[in-house]
Structure formats: C-alpha cells, structure tokens
C-alpha cells in the first residue's frame, strides 16, 4: 500500500498555537545548574550567569513558552528562598532529585531574565503540596504588581522596579502523586481556594492552569472539570513514553528494532489519550474555553551508566526524533483543545534538546525536529486526508507514516512527514487541492525541503561528535505534470517540505 496525502488548501481547521512547541526546565539534575545557569563568575561564557552557547541554541528554536521550576520540585519550592543576594539565599536538599544541595542561585529574577533573553513567555508552577495560599498570592504579587505594596517594594529592593508580565501560572503539579498524593475531589477544592488568590494586577492577565491527570486517569479529569472547571483556563495532562516498565525502562542507545517499534507504538498512544480526555472536557466545556495543556511529555529511559540515578540524564537518538515529530503531529491534530505542550526537559534531562558536558555543548536529534517544525508555530492548520502504509513487526502494526500540514502568514504551505519504519523507505504522494489556480498552480509552486536522518536508528550526537545527526537538503522530491508531489523518505526519517 502506498502513502497518500491529500491536502485541502482551501479548508482551514484552525490555528496551531505556538505554545504547543513549549519547553520545561526543572531543578532536576544538570538542567538548571551546569545546563542553563553557570553563574556570572564562570569561565564558561555567559550572559549574567546564563551560558551563552545554550542560550543561542535555544533561541534557534523560537521557544514560545518555558515552564519552571517543576515538576515535582515545584511542590517543595518556596520562592522567597530564591530572591535577594545569592550569597545569603537559603540552601536546601533537593529530596526528589538526587538528594543534592540546591543553593537557590537560580530563582525568580534569574528565570524571568532567561525568558526575556529567549523572548518567550514564562509559565510558573506554584506550590500547593507544601505551600500556602499566602505564599502563592505573594509570589504573584511580587512578580506582577505595579504599585505600592510590600511585595512590590521587596522586588524593587532586589533590583527590579518594573513588574514582569506573567501570563501562565500553574496551581500545583502532579498533586495526585509527588505533589501531595491527593484525591481529585480534595485537589479540586484546594485548586478553587488557591486560584482565588492568583490575582490579576493591572493589565497582567493570568491564565490559570489546574493540575490534570496522569496518563489514563480519566476520573481525575472528570472530577476536576465537574468541580472546578469554571475556575480554570487550562487543565494539564502528563504522559511519558516508557518502552518497557518503570523499573526497567530500557537503554536510550542500546536497543533492538523491537524496542524501536515498541517505543513508537507507545508514543502514538498519545492520540487516543488526548482524544478521550478531550471527550470528557467537551462534556463540561462544549465551547472549548479550557485548554488541554500537555506540560510533561517525552521519552523516559534508564539513566546513562555511571550517572546519578536521580539526575535522569539520558542520550537522545533518531528514535527520540521520531517520537517528537509524531507526537507534535498529534498535538496539531487536536489543536482545537491542545493549546500548549512542554517537552520534558530542555537541557540534560530526559528527552532533552540540548546536552552539555563542562564547557562543551551539543544539540540532539529532538532539537532538530523542533527547529524544523517551528514553521508550524501560529500557522493555519490545513485539512489533510492521509492514507498510510502499514509498519508491522512481530505481529504488531502501526502506520508507517505521520503527516501534518499548515500555511503560514506568507501563504507558504509546510508539510511535515515521518517515516516510522526502521528499515523500509516510504514513498509518499502528496496532492494539493483547492488552490485558486488548480492543478496548474500546484505544478508551478516552488518546492524545497529538509531531511533529518541518521546513519542508523541508534544515531546520536555527543559533545565529541556533535554533528552525527543534523538536517540536510531533501532531494528526493519529484512532481508530475498535474502537480502531484512525490517524496521518498529514507527509513527512520523526518522531513519538512515547503511549497510556495
């Protein structure tokens, strides 16, 4: 069976919210310290303590929104420990992640400075599990109040006269687990209470985000929507792609083709998962006012040998690139409800886009997917009919190809494609329908493309060999007289085609 794609260029299904391409940086392992923050006295070139190489790499992704400080860390984080002179900030033990000392040198001012340097929106997670209503209220006031108040005065004393713009605020994180082991009914009541004091000051309007379900816990979504839906703007969902079991997840780089297939099959489960949570949300919110925020997603493997198990450091191969691309396609398919997603995590943790070792840095195959796919941010989603060949291994089957198409403000059409098969190329026929000048117009549209593939399914970048996987020109494009486009995708590859 061939892979056939019909793109109805005259049928828009809505807009792809740029925040689907969001990221997540937790105080976990070497994500913040060493990965993002090295301090102003470091020999590593930095801008006010933030390392320049990572900063430039992240700028290349046009990151729209960045979530911080957690994660599980958020519900043991007390924000006042991370303000004021760094030398006098409280030190604490990071009990969730490795039992290491957290010196609080990277706090509210440093994070919001990072967001300003990246040109992205901050998404801050408040502490419900071990915090208080007053603590959360004062944090919002400290960041956003433009006037005379104790918190605004303290902010000014710490070097920031003007308030920040903070659009997104999460009221707790994983409160069904590390955030307090709560029942949904209990958390729903706490959410209603806490969010009351997450106030809008001046013209700063906060998008209030409630802690949603862990993967298949549909009851949590039901209870939260029923009991607290009218008080929220967004509801979260967490789902990690774990190839085997939580106890033995499997290696990030030393895997068989059966592991490749299983990982991709589990990643594609995101489609059904999102659809079912959406159905529950539609019951209580048919106008789709409330966004589904998938603010933790990605692959999770066993840590690299010899590293701290609590640091969750793993390598990143073409397998992860395919997981990222196919998952982003799923989010774009559900753009009517999914309006933000945050891959876990930005640097040195889980499915990272950047890896560092000392003063050296490399970007991962997942980074390249985000860089290639940034053309979809805020673009107009186009109606797509897709028939895929079947990819079968050991009696199990999934679609061989994955596709999404958008049109940007300049009228250019971008088609992103994945070939999930580890060993067979995919020939994809694409038909552009609905153009004003019909087939003649399709036949005349300029075509170009980029391709991401590795020498093998295990291909990955290291600081010693940072360019083993990187995008190249997509040359396997042909076009028939009637305007049909044919693209041949190598095994285990991702491509983005531009028409116009």
C-alpha positions in Angstrom: 0.0 0.0 0.0 1.3 3.5 -0.8 1.3 6.5 1.4 -1.1 9.1 0.0 -1.7 12.6 1.3 -4.4 15.0 0.1 -4.1 18.5 1.5 -7.2 20.7 1.1 -5.5 24.1 0.9 -8.9 25.8 0.9 -10.0 24.2 4.2 -8.6 25.6 7.4 -9.2 23.7 10.6 -8.0 26.5 12.9 -4.7 27.8 14.1 -1.7 25.9 15.6 -1.0 27.6 18.9 2.8 28.3 19.1 2.8 27.1 22.7 2.4 23.5 21.5 6.2 23.9 21.0 6.9 24.8 24.6 9.6 23.5 26.9 10.1 22.6 30.5 13.1 23.3 32.8 13.0 21.8 36.3 15.5 22.0 39.1 16.5 18.4 38.3 19.9 17.0 37.7 22.0 19.2 35.4 19.1 21.0 33.7 19.3 24.3 35.6 22.8 24.2 37.1 25.5 23.5 34.5 22.9 23.2 31.8 21.4 26.7 31.8 23.0 28.5 34.8 26.7 28.7 35.4 26.9 31.9 37.4 28.5 35.2 36.4 32.0 34.2 37.7 32.1 31.1 35.5 34.9 30.6 32.9 32.1 29.4 30.6 31.0 32.4 28.5 27.7 33.6 29.9 25.2 36.5 30.0 24.5 37.4 33.6 25.1 33.8 34.6 23.3 32.1 31.8 25.6 30.2 29.5 25.8 31.7 26.0 26.0 28.5 23.9 22.8 27.1 25.4 21.1 30.5 25.1 21.9 30.7 21.4 20.9 27.1 20.7 17.5 27.7 22.4 17.0 30.9 20.5 17.2 28.9 17.4 14.0 27.1 18.3 12.0 30.2 18.9 10.8 28.8 22.2 7.3 30.2 22.8 6.9 29.3 26.5 9.1 27.8 29.2 7.8 26.1 32.3 9.6 26.3 35.7 10.6 25.4 38.5 9.0 21.9 38.2 7.8 19.3 38.1 7.9 17.6 41.5 10.3 20.3 42.6 7.6 22.9 42.3 5.7 21.5 45.3 8.6 21.7 47.6 9.9 25.1 46.3 9.5 28.2 48.4 10.1 31.1 46.2 11.3 33.5 48.8 14.4 31.3 49.3 15.4 32.2 45.7 15.4 36.0 45.9 17.8 38.6 47.2 21.6 38.4 47.3 22.7 35.0 46.1 25.3 34.6 48.9 22.6 34.8 51.6 19.9 32.6 49.9 18.8 29.5 51.8 20.3 26.2 50.9 18.1 23.1 50.8 18.2 19.5 49.9 16.5 18.5 46.6 14.7 15.5 48.1 13.1 14.5 44.8 16.1 14.6 42.5 19.3 13.1 43.8 19.4 14.4 47.3 21.8 17.2 46.2 22.1 20.7 47.7 20.0 23.3 46.0 21.7 26.7 46.6 18.8 28.7 45.1 21.1 30.8 43.0 18.6 30.4 40.1 15.4 31.9 41.3 12.5 34.1 40.2 14.7 37.0 38.9 17.1 34.7 37.0 14.3 32.6 35.4 12.4 35.7 34.2 15.6 37.2 32.9 16.1 33.9 30.9 12.6 34.2 29.5 13.4 37.8 28.4 16.6 36.7 26.8 14.8 34.0 24.9 11.8 36.2 24.0 9.5 33.6 25.5 6.5 33.6 27.9 7.1 32.3 31.4 4.9 29.5 32.7 5.4 29.3 36.5 4.2 26.4 38.7 3.1 27.3 42.2 3.5 25.2 45.3 0.2 23.6 46.5 1.7 20.4 48.0 3.8 22.0 50.7 3.0 25.7 50.3 0.3 28.1 51.5 -2.3 30.3 49.8 -0.5 33.4 51.2 2.8 32.2 49.7 1.3 31.8 46.3 -0.6 35.1 46.4 2.5 36.9 47.4 4.6 35.4 44.6 2.1 36.6 42.0 2.1 40.0 43.6 5.9 40.1 43.8 6.1 39.4 40.0 3.2 41.3 38.6 2.0 44.1 40.9 2.7 47.7 39.6 2.1 49.9 42.6 2.9 50.3 46.2 2.8 47.0 48.3 5.2 45.0 50.5 5.9 42.6 47.7 6.5 45.3 45.0 8.8 47.1 47.4 10.8 43.9 48.0 11.0 43.3 44.3 12.4 46.8 43.8 14.9 46.3 46.6 16.1 43.3 44.8 16.8 45.2 41.7 13.6 45.1 39.6 11.4 48.2 39.7 9.1 47.3 36.9 6.8 44.2 37.2 7.1 41.3 34.8 4.4 40.0 32.5 3.5 36.5 33.7 0.7 35.0 31.6 0.7 31.4 32.7 0.5 30.1 36.3 0.1 26.5 37.3 -1.7 25.9 40.7 0.3 22.8 41.8 1.8 19.9 39.9 1.1 16.2 39.9 -1.0 16.6 43.1 -2.2 13.0 42.6 1.4 11.9 43.3 4.6 13.8 44.3 2.5 17.0 44.8 0.6 15.5 47.8 -0.9 12.1 46.9 -4.3 13.8 46.8 -7.7 12.5 45.7 -9.2 14.5 42.8 -12.1 15.8 45.0 -9.7 17.1 47.6 -7.4 18.8 45.0 -10.4 20.3 43.2 -11.4 22.1 46.4 -7.8 23.2 47.0 -7.5 24.4 43.5 -10.7 26.5 43.9 -9.2 28.0 47.0 -5.7 28.7 45.8 -6.6 30.1 42.4 -8.8 32.7 44.1 -5.7 34.4 45.2 -3.8 34.2 41.9 -4.9 37.7 41.1 -4.7 39.9 38.0 -2.8 43.0 38.8 -3.1 46.0 36.4 -3.1 44.8 32.8 -1.4 41.5 33.6 -4.0 38.7 32.9 -3.1 35.3 34.3 -4.1 32.1 32.5 -4.8 29.8 35.5 -3.8 26.2 35.0 -5.1 23.3 37.1 -3.2 20.1 37.7 -4.7 17.5 35.5 -4.4 13.7 35.1 -1.6 11.3 34.8 -1.9 9.5 31.5 -5.1 7.2 31.7 -6.7 8.6 34.9 -9.9 9.8 33.2 -11.7 10.0 36.6 -9.3 12.8 37.6 -10.3 14.8 34.5 -14.0 14.1 35.2 -13.8 15.4 38.8 -11.7 18.4 38.0 -13.9 19.5 35.1 -17.1 19.0 37.1 -16.0 20.6 40.4 -13.5 23.3 39.3 -13.9 23.8 35.5 -15.4 27.2 35.8 -12.4 28.4 37.7 -9.6 27.3 35.3 -8.3 28.3 31.9 -6.2 25.2 31.4 -6.0 21.6 32.6 -2.8 19.6 32.4 -2.0 16.1 31.2 1.2 14.1 31.7 2.2 11.2 29.6 5.7 9.7 29.2 6.7 7.2 26.6 8.4 4.4 28.5 9.3 1.4 26.3 9.1 -1.3 29.0 8.4 -0.9 32.7 9.1 1.9 35.2 11.6 -0.4 37.0 13.4 -1.4 33.7 12.7 1.2 31.1 15.5 0.2 28.6 18.6 1.9 27.3 18.4 5.2 25.4 21.1 4.0 22.9 21.5 0.2 23.2 18.2 -1.1 21.8 16.8 -3.6 19.3 14.5 -3.0 16.5 11.7 -4.5 18.7 12.4 -1.7 21.2 12.3 0.9 18.5 8.9 -0.3 17.3 7.5 -0.6 20.9 8.6 2.9 21.8 6.9 4.4 18.7 3.8 2.3 19.3 3.6 3.7 22.8 4.2 7.3 21.7 1.3 7.0 19.2 -1.0 6.2 22.1 -0.9 9.9 22.9 -3.6 10.3 20.1 -6.2 8.1 21.8 -5.2 9.5 25.3 -5.8 13.1 24.2 -9.0 12.2 22.4 -10.5 10.6 25.5 -9.6 13.4 27.8 -11.0 15.9 25.3 -14.3 14.0 25.2 -14.6 14.4 29.0 -13.7 18.1 28.7 -16.2 18.6 25.9 -19.0 17.3 28.2 -18.4 20.2 30.7 -17.0 22.7 28.3 -18.5 22.4 24.8 -17.3 25.8 23.9 -13.7 24.6 24.3 -12.8 27.6 26.5 -10.5 25.5 28.7 -7.2 24.4 27.1 -5.7 20.9 27.5 -2.0 21.6 28.5 0.3 18.6 27.9 3.0 20.1 30.0 5.1 16.9 30.5 5.7 14.5 27.7 8.6 12.7 26.0 10.7 9.5 26.3 11.9 8.1 29.6 14.7 5.5 29.6 17.2 4.2 32.1 19.8 6.8 33.0 23.2 6.6 31.3 25.6 4.2 33.0 27.7 5.9 35.7 25.4 8.9 36.2 23.3 9.8 39.3 20.0 7.9 39.0 18.2 11.0 40.4 19.5 13.2 37.6 17.5 11.4 34.8 20.3 12.0 32.2 19.8 10.1 29.0 21.1 10.2 25.5 18.9 11.1 22.5 18.8 9.2 19.2 16.8 9.2 15.9 14.2 7.1 17.9 13.5 10.2 20.0 13.4 12.4 16.9 10.6 10.2 15.5 8.7 10.2 18.9 8.9 14.0 19.0 7.8 14.5 15.4 4.9 12.1 15.6 3.8 13.5 19.0 3.8 17.1 17.7 1.7 15.9 14.8 -0.8 14.5 17.3 -0.9 17.8 19.2 -1.5 19.7 15.9 -4.3 17.3 15.0 -6.0 18.2 18.3 -5.3 21.9 18.1 -8.9 22.7 19.0 -8.2 21.7 22.6 -4.4 21.2 22.9 -3.0 24.8 23.1 0.2 24.2 25.0 2.7 21.4 25.4 6.0 21.3 27.2 8.5 18.6 26.4 10.5 17.2 29.3 13.1 18.6 29.5 15.1 21.4 28.0 18.7 20.5 28.9 20.4 17.3 30.2 17.2 15.7 31.5 15.0 13.0 29.8 14.2 13.9 26.2 16.5 17.0 26.2 17.0 19.2 23.2 20.5 20.3 24.4 23.2 18.3 26.2 26.2 19.8 28.0 29.5 18.4 29.4 31.5 21.1 31.2 32.2 23.9 28.7 31.0 21.8 25.7 27.5 21.5 24.3 25.7 19.7 21.6 22.1 19.6 20.3 20.1 16.4 19.9 18.0 14.9 17.1 15.0 16.1 19.1 16.3 19.6 18.9 16.4 19.4 15.1 12.8 18.3 15.0 11.7 21.4 17.0 13.9 23.6 14.8 12.5 22.2 11.6 8.9 22.2 12.9 9.0 25.8 14.1 7.4 26.8 10.7 4.1 25.4 12.2 4.0 27.9 15.1 0.9 30.1 14.8 0.3 28.8 11.3 -3.1 27.9 9.8 -3.8 24.2 10.1 -5.0 22.6 6.8 -7.4 19.8 6.4 -5.5 16.6 5.5 -6.6 13.2 4.2 -3.9 10.7 4.9 -3.7 7.0 4.0 -0.6 5.3 5.4 1.1 2.1 4.5 1.4 -0.3 7.5 4.6 -0.8 9.5 4.5 -4.3 11.0 6.9 -6.0 13.4 6.4 -9.3 15.3 2.7 -9.4 14.6 2.0 -5.8 15.7 1.2 -2.9 13.3 1.2 0.9 13.3 1.0 3.4 10.5 4.3 3.7 8.6 3.9 7.5 8.1 2.7 10.5 10.0 1.9 13.9 8.5 0.7 17.4 9.3 0.3 20.5 7.0 0.0 24.2 7.7 0.0 27.5 5.9 2.0 30.5 7.2 1.2 34.2 7.0 3.2 34.5 3.8 1.0 31.8 2.2 3.7 29.1 2.1 2.5 25.6 2.8 4.6 23.4 5.1 4.1 19.6 5.2 6.0 17.7 7.9 6.4 14.0 7.4 7.7 11.0 9.3 8.7 7.5 8.2 8.5 5.4 11.4 9.8 2.2 9.7 13.3 1.3 10.8 14.2 -0.5 7.6 11.9 0.4 4.7 11.7 3.7 2.8 8.3 5.4 2.4 7.2 6.8 -0.9 4.6 9.5 -0.2 2.3 11.0 -2.8 1.0 14.5 -1.9 -1.8 16.2 -3.7 -2.5 19.9 -3.1 -6.2 20.6 -3.7 -8.2 23.8 -3.5 -5.6 26.2 -4.9 -7.1 29.2 -6.7 -5.4 28.2 -10.0 -6.0 24.5 -9.5 -3.5 21.9 -10.8 -1.6 24.4 -12.8 -0.9 26.4 -9.7 0.2 23.2 -7.8 2.5 22.4 -10.7 4.2 25.8 -10.6 4.7 26.1 -6.8 8.4 26.2 -5.8 9.3 23.2 -3.8 12.1 22.7 -1.2 12.6 20.5 1.8 14.8 19.4 4.7 15.5 15.9 5.9 16.6 14.5 9.2 18.1 11.0 9.3 20.9 9.2 10.9 23.4 6.6 9.7 21.5 4.1 11.9 18.5 4.1 14.2 20.9 4.5 17.2 22.5 7.6 15.7 23.0 10.4 18.2 25.2 13.4 18.8 27.8 13.7 21.6 30.0 16.7 22.6 32.9 14.8 20.9 30.9 14.2 17.7 28.2 16.9 17.7 27.1 16.6 14.0 26.3 12.9 13.6 22.6 13.8 13.2 21.7 17.1 11.5 19.3 18.3 8.8 20.2 18.1 5.2 18.5 19.1 2.0 15.6 16.9 0.9 16.5 15.9 -2.6 14.1 13.0 -3.2 11.3 15.2 -4.5 9.6 14.9 -7.8 6.4 16.3 -9.4 4.1 15.1 -12.1 2.5 17.3 -14.8 -0.7 17.5 -12.8 1.1 18.9 -9.8 1.2 15.7 -7.6 4.3 15.7 -5.4 6.2 12.5 -4.7 8.6 12.4 -1.8 10.8 9.4 -0.9 11.6 9.2 2.8 14.5 7.0 3.9 13.9 4.6 6.8 13.6 6.3 10.2 13.5 9.9 9.0 11.7 13.2 9.4 11.2 15.8 6.7 9.6 19.2 6.2 8.5 20.2 2.7 7.8 23.8 1.7 5.6 24.6 -1.2 5.5 28.3 -2.2 
